[in-house]
Amino acid sequence: MKKRMLARDLGGQSRKPQVLLDGLIIYGQELGDLGKQLERLLRRRGVRSSMDPAFVSRYH
């Protein structure tokens, strides 16, 4: 358990916020204003989407 937490701390943030942001981008029209607000909050906290051009070019 401790090794897993340490690996997460060393490896950066968890993937859960990134997956949530990706889903908000994909289903943004269905979610409306709430989806836009959640996306804005996640981006303010530094979460990057796997669909962002800078992220894709750096990691793929």
Secondary structure, 3 states (H helix, E strand, C coil): CHHHHHHHHHHCCCCHHHHHHHHHHHCHHHHHHHHHHHHHHHHHCCCCCCCCHHHHHHHC
